[in-house]
Every structure is written in C-alpha cells, then in structure tokens.
Amino acid sequence: MSFPHPSLINRRELLQRAGGGFGALALASLLERNPLQAAPSLNPLAPKRPPFPAKAKSVIWIFTNGGPSHVDTWDYKPELQKRDGQELAGFDPKTGFFPGSVGPLMASPFAWKQQGQSGTWASDLFPHLARHVDKMSFIHSCWTQSNNHSPALFMMNTGDTRMGHPCVGSWATYGLGSESDSLPSFVVMSDPLNRGLPKGNALNWGAGFLPSVYQGTWLKPKGEPIENLKALGSLTPQRQRAQLDLLAKLNKPMMQHSPIESELAARIESFELAYRMQSAAPEAFDVSAEPDHVKQLYGVNQKHCAHFATQCLTARRMVERGVRFVQLYSGGMENQQSWDGHADLIGNHRGFANESDQPVAGLLADLEQRGLLESTLVIWGGEFGRLPISQKGGKPGRYHNPHAFTVWMAGGGVKQGFHYGETDEIGHKSVVNKVSVHDFHATILAALGLDHEALTFKFQGLDQRLTGVEASRVVKEIFA
C-alpha cells in the first residue's frame, strides 16, 4: 500500500487551512497597525509579564538539606529548656525509624539571645545572620507530609512526595520565562565538598512533565561548572552559527505547522542558549574579578566557609545577570554529611552553620547594598524539622519531625523582623496558623506575581499545578 506524500493534504484540510488563512491575513493586518502587539514567541524562555504585580523578580533558595532543628536555630522554647530529661507523654516511639533509640525531651544545647530591634530569638549557631534578623520574615508553623528524606525533599521541591513532578524553579521559569538570553533561567548548586547530591539527586530540580527546557541547570562543584560547554577546537563561532541557523531552518516548517511541539521548541532553544552561554557563562561564574572587600564580606578567603561563600557570591552574580531562580544546597547525601543531626547534634549543626552563616549573611548585605534585595526573594529552610526529644546512641541527636519546622524569607516584598505562626510549647507540632508546603509554594509564586491556581500545564488530561488539587492559600500576612 502506498501513502500520499506528507506535504499533500485532503480537501477538508485545504478548506480548513484556507478559512484559517483569511483570518490570519486580517490578524496580520491588524498587528501591522498596532506595533505594541506581537506574535507569540517560539522561544519557551522568552520573558513574560506576570499576571499580577510582582514583589520579586528572582529567588535565591538556601536549601538546608537534611532537616535543621528549628528548636536549635530559630524557634526558641523556654519550656523545652525547663523540661529537659522528662518523658514526652503520649509520644509513640514507633513514629520514626528507630523506636529503640527514642529518648526523653532534650533542651537545646545552644545559647540563645534576642537579636535586633525585633527582639528575634536566635541561637549562637548564627552570629552573622543574627545581625540581619530585622530583614527576615519567619514562618514557624510549617509542616509536611513525610518524615523520610527523599519523599520530603520531593515534597518541598515539587509539591508531591513522589518523584517525577516539576519543581518550584521549573514552575517559576515556565510561568515567567527568563530575563537573561545568555544564561540558564534556573541554576542549582550542590554541596561542593564531595558529600554528594541530596537524596533523590537531580529529580529535586527536574522539570517533570513540563518541557525539559525548564529544568534546573546543575553547576558542577568541581572543574568546569557546565559540561560540554566549550566548543571543539575545530568548530569556529561562525560554523556554529551556521549549523544552528540550518537547524532552525529545517525545523521551522514543523514549528509553524504544529506550534504545540513544545519539546521541539525547548530543544532548539537549548542549542541556542548553549551557544550564547559559551561567552557569557565563564564570566558570570568567575568570582575572582570581585573586589577584595566583597570577597571578605562573604568569607571567600576563609577556609572553613570558602566553598559556600563562593556559591553565595555566584548566586548574587546570577540574579544580577537576569537568572530567575537559584537554589543552593547546604549539605550532601548521608546523615552527618548534611543537617541530619541524628547523632552529635552539636557537632553536626555547628559544622554546617559555621560553613553557611557568614556566606548567607554576606549575601543579604551585598544584595541590600546593590539595591537587589527588594527584587530578590531569599529563602532559608530544609525539608522538615527535628523532634524535641533526644535520639539515643553515641552523642545525643534529634530525629526527623514533619509536624513542625521553620523557614525564613528576606527581601522580595516580605515584612522585616516579622514572625508568623507558632509551634506548641516544646516545638513538637505546629499549632497556630499552620502553613503546609503547598501554602509555602503558593506564597513563593505570589511573590513573583503568579497565581498558583492559574499556573497550570495540561498533562494526562488534567490541568496540573504546583500546589495540587487541595485547598492552598498564600500567606499574605508576611508581605509588607
């Protein structure tokens, strides 16, 4: 059996295209008369105007991987200090994975002090960040759906405990595009000290069912930040440009015939972006050109925090150049290699706080002095908190707590020196103005001018969204 040439069409298709063609001619005539209107861009990363006034243009998320203890960092509980060593009545030791290791209530081993004009309680883990508490909005009543790292990481990043869903950074760039035409719209930096990726690996910054162009670009912590970015020696810029132009020419008929080919558009744009990045990316990633006083502010020249300081400084350089979403992971894969203080809570949290305290404080100060803090939403937080009880075995630690944890935000239109929500008197569960992960995500999108209910993508016959189908709300109270 022979088939007609793919370029041939039947009578019905001819009439359909002809009818549509007359309308297109009229539309083209109208567009010529009104230069403010433009045809839709085939570039999936073309910048888009948010549907609502945006308080922030970009996001930097300091992801404290492993689950920092809220009752040892930003959520002071005097009652927990008083009840040190007492049993927690009614607590089910089978709540976690180590029922034989459940101990009594454990007071915070860190010294606490009220800081700033807001009188914010902060532990001595953060001597540098304590000076910036009046810039921060704290949400003390967060809760999540899993007490296991991988699903909790997926939940915090993608809004679902299962793998394969788009992350917040992907949704943000899908909704808003990129302000930069020569750098990725979404950049991820993992722990640089050979401690591995967070559990779940690159799925934490994947695009899921969204077009792949929206996935995070992972910067390698060692060597060249982006693999295969340099052109082969025999391939001149002119030859590269000619190849890309030919590729676009060959694909253009398909794009015009079937504009819903989003993956094809994404693939074409990825080639074009890689070409532009060859000159822009090395300059953007090179912090050596920064003045000495800026490096000192971040702690780039200090051995104990140089690695994270470099990443925080790189994050500032990214948003300065139009990158939409930057995520930095403090901590790697396994237990003591992250903020996962099962054992030796003091050593674990002091170590990671020592690495990140000055760099993050430097980031806040640097963004503010450059006038970028107002347009950049800075987030600090992990996938869950820690229980107020001790975990026995070796030096005491704390087990995972999905019922309560604290995140803070700064810049991006949030109130300064503000506290929202409360946990109970010992920090076990969120009890006042509880904030789910979906509420948290809705709030991030709102800061960017996006409606979490309207930002959807058709997949498997459904209009999918970051915040799922459950009722979610924007925490409007934290915005100025």
N, C-alpha and C positions, 0 to 999 in steps of 0.2 A: 504494500500500500504506500502510495506517495502522499506527502503532505505539502501544502502550499508554502511558498516562501514566507518566512516570518514577517516580512515587510508588507505582505499583501493583507488587505482587510476585506471583510464582507460588507454587504450593503447596509446592514444595520449599524455597523461600526462607522461606516462612512457618513451616514446621516447624523449619528451621534456626535462625531467629531466636527462635522460641518456646522451643526447647530451651535455647539460649544464654541466653535471658532468665531462665529459672528459676534457672540457675546464678548469673546476675548478681544476682538478688534475694538469694540466700543469701550471696553475697560482700558485698553492701551491708550486710546484717545483721551480718556478722562485723566489718566495718570500723567500724560504729557502736559496737560493743562495745569495739573496740581503737582509741582515738583516736591511738595512735602511728603507725598505718598511714594512708596517704593514697592517694588515687587519683593515677595518673600525671599530671604537669602537661603541658598542651598547649604551654607555653612552652618552646621549644627551648633557651633560655638559662637556664632555671631551674638554680640551683646543685645540683651533685651531689656526693655524698661519694665521694672516691677509693677504689678497692678496696683499696689498701694505705696504710699510714701515710705521709703526705706530709712531706717535709722543707721544701718551699717551697709557698707559695700562689700566687705570681706570678713572672713572668720579665721582666727588662729586658735586651734583647739590643742591645749596641752593635755594629752590623754595620759593620766597617771595609771598605767597598766598594772593590773594585779589587784586593785581594790585598796586604796589607802584608808586607814581607820579614821572615820570622822570624829570619834571621841578622843582622838590623839592629835588632831590637826586644827579643826575649825569649829567644833561643836562641843564646847566646854560643859561638863556635867558635874557640878559640885556634889550632887547626891551619889554619883558613882564613886567619887573620892571617899565619901563617908562610909560607903557600904563595901569597901574593899575586903575581899575574902569571904563574903557572905554567899550563900547559895541563892540562885535565881529561882524563886518559887514558880513551879508550873512549867519550867523550861524542859522541852523534850530533847534528851540527849541524842535522839536519832535524827534531829533536824539536819545535821551535817553529815559528812562522810566519815568522821572519826568519833563515834559515840563513846568510845572508851577513853577519849582524851579531853572530855569536857570538864573544865574546872569551875571554880567559883567566880564571882564578879571580880574584875581586876581594875583597880584605879589606873588612870593614865600615869605612866611613869615620867611624863614630861612636865616641865614647869610652864605655867600659864600666866598670861598677863593681858590686861586690857590695853589696846593699842588705838592710836589716832583719836580724832575728835568724836568719832562714832562709838568709841569705847568697845570696839570689837575684841572679843577674847580670841587669842591666838597662842598656840603652843610655841615653845622655844625652838621648834624644828625650823621655823621660817623667820630668822632675824631680818632678812632683807625684804621679804614680801610683807612682813608686819608693818613696814613703813608705808605701804600702799593700800591698806585695808579701806581707807576712805574713798578709794576709787572703785571698790568692788561691791557687787550685789550678790549676797549669799542665799542659796536655796538649801535649807537644812532638812527639807522633808521629802527628798527624792526616794523612790522605791522602784524595784524592778521585779522581773518575773522568774529569775533563775539565780541559784546560788552556785552555779558551776561556771568556770571561766569562759569557755568557748561560747555557749549559748548566751551568757550575759554580755560578752563582748559583741556578739552579733546584735543583741537587743539594743545595746547602747549606740551602736554604729548604724544599724539598718532598721530598727524598729520591730524586729522579729527575731525570735530565738533560733530560727532555722537559717541555715546558710542559703545563699543564692539570691538575696534581696539587695536592692540598691542602697548604698549608704547615704548619710546626710550630705556629704560633699558632692556626691553624684546628683542627688536631687537638686541641690542648690545651683550647680552649673547647668543642669537640664532646664531649670526654670529661668535662669538669668544669663546664661552664656558666659563669655569671658571678656574681661576688659583689656586683655593682652592678646595680640595676634602672633606673638613670638615666644610665649611661654605657656606651659600647661595651665589649665584653669583650676586644677585641683592637684596639690602636691602633698606627698606623705613622706615623713622622715621617721625611721625606726631607730631603736636603740643602737648606738654606734660602737658599743664595747663588746662585740661578739657574744651578746647574750641572747641573740635570736629575735625573731619576729614575735608579735603577740600570738597567743593561741588562736587558731583559725587563719593565721597568715594573711595573705593578700585578699581573702574574702571580706576582711574588715573594711577595705576601701574599694571593693568591687562595684561595678555598675549593675550587677544582676541582670534583670530583664530590660533595663534601659540600653540604648545604643552604647557600644563599648567606648566611644569617644569620651564619655562622661566618667569613666573610672579614674581613680587616683593614679598619678604618676609617682611611683616609688623611687626615691633617691637613694642609691646605694650608700651605706655609711662608710665604705672603704673604696678607694680607687675612683674611677670615673663615676660621677653621680648617676648618669643615664647611659646604659649600654648601647653600643652601636650608633651613637650619635655622630661620631666623626665619619666623614666621607672617606672612601677609599682614595688612596693617593692618585690613582689614575682618573678619578672622577672629578672633573672641574665643576665649579658652580654653574658655568654655562651649560655643560652637558646635563647636570642635574635638573636645571630649569627646563631644558628641552624635553627631558624624559617626563617630568611632571605635566608639562603642557600637552604632550602627546597623550598621556594617561587621561587627563581631563577631557581632551577632545574625543577620545574613544568612548568615554563613559557618559558624555553629555547627552546623547540621544536617549539612553536608558533613563537618565535622571529626569529628562523632560517628559518622557512617555509615562514614567511611573515615579512621581515625586515622593511616594511613600517609602521608597527604598532608603530607609534611614541608615541601615548598616553600610550601604554603599557610600552614602554621603560621609558617614563617620570615617570610613577607611580612606577616602580621598583626602579629607581634612587632616587625618593623622599623618599622611605623607607630606602634605604642605606644611604642617606645623613642625614636623621633624626637620624639614629643610630650613625653616626660619630659625629654629632653635639652635642650629649649628653655630650661629654667630652670637645669638642673644644669651643662651643658657650659660656658657662658660663665664661670661662677665657677671651674670646675676648670682651665680653660685660662689664667686670668688670674694671672700670677706677680707682678703689681705689688703685691699685698697681702702678699707675703712680707717679713719683716724684712730690713733692710739687711745684717745680718751673714750671713744665709743667701745673699743675692744675691752678696755678696763671696766667700763660700766657693766658689760655682760659677763666679764670674767673669762674672756677668751684666753688670756695669758696665765690662767691659774690651772694647775694640773688637775685638781680634784673636780673641776666643772667645765674644763675647756671644751670637751666634746659636746655637751648640751648647750653651752654658751654659743658655740659656732652654729648650731642648728637654730637657736632662737634668733640670732642675728640674721641668718639666712632667711628665716620666716619673715622678718621685717623687710628685707630686700625683695622678697617675693610679692608681698602685698603692695609695696611701694611701686612695683612694676606691673600691677594690674592682676595678679593672681587672685582668684576668687576665694579659694578655700585651702588652708594649710593645716595639716594635722601632724603633731609631733608626739611620738610615743616615748615616755619615760619608763624604762624597764623592758625586759625581754620576755622570754618564754616561761621558764620554770620557777616556781615558788620564790626562793630567795633571790632569783635573778630579776625580780620585779617587786612591786609594792605589796606582794603577797605575804604578809608577815605572820605566817603560821608559827614560826619559831623565831626567837630572838627579835621580838618586835622592835626593841630599842635599836639594835644594830641595823635591822632592815630599813626602818623608816629614817633613821638618822643618815644612813648612807645615801638613799635616794633623794632626801630633802637637801642634803649637802651638795649633791650634783645639780639640782634644779633650782634651788632657792634664788641665788643671785642672778642666774641667766633669765629667769622669768620676771624677776623684779626689774632687771635691766631692760627687758623687752617693754614692759609697761612704761617705764620712764622715757625710753627712746621714742616710742610711739607718741607719747604725750608731747614731748618737746618738738617733734616734727609735725604736729597737727594731724596725726594719723589715728589717734586713739578714738576720736569721735566717730570715725567711719569704719573702725575695725572692732569687731566683737571678739574679745579674748575669753576663752573658756578654760577652766581648770577642773578636772574631775576624772574619775575612773568608772569601772563597770558596776561596782557595788561598794558597800562599806564593810565594817568589821563588827563582830558581836562585842558587847561589853564584858562578856565572860572571858576567862583565860583558856588557852589551849595548852594542855599539859604535855610534857615531853621535852627535855632539854630546857633551854631558856624559854620563858613563857612568851606566847604569842597570842594572836586572836584569829578566830575562824571567820569565814565569809558571812556577810549579813545583807541579804537582799531587801530587808524591810526598811532600811534607813541608810542614807548616805548624803553627803554634802557636795554640791558643786558651787563654784563661784564664777561670775562673769564680770568683765570690766569693759568700759568703752561701749561702742555700738548703741548708745542711747539709753543704757541702763542707769538706774539710780546709783548714787555714790554712797558708800557706807551704809548700805541697806541690808536688812535681814528679813527673809521670808520663810514661813513655815517653822515647825518645831517637831522635835522628837520627844519621846517620853523622858522622864526624869533621869534615866540611866542611859539613854541613847539606843535603846533596843529597837523601837519601832517609830515610824513617822506617825504623828497623831494630829497635827494641826496643819491645815492647808496642804494636804498631801499632793505631791507632784509626781505623776507617772513619767516614764520615759517618753511616751507619746506626747504628753503635755510639754515636756522639755524640748522635744523636737519641734513641736508647733511653735514654741516661743522663739527658737533659733530662726525658723523660716519667717516668722513675723518680723523679726529684727531686720531681715533682708527685704522686707516688703512683699513677702509671698504668703498666700492663704493656703494653709495646709490641707484644707478640704477641696480647694480648687486645683491644686497642683497634682495632676493625675497623669497616668500613662496606661493606655489600653493594652492589656496583656491577658491572654487566656479568656477573652470575652468580658473582662471586668476592668473597670477604671481603678487601677491600683494607686495607692498613695502611701507616703512615708508613715503616716500615723494610723494606718489600718482603718478598720470599719468601726472600732469602738469610739465612744464619745471622748473627744480630747479637747483641751482648751489651751489657749495662750495665757501664760502667766503675765497678764498685763500689768500687775501690780509692781513688777520690777522695773518697768520703763519710766523714765523721767517724763 
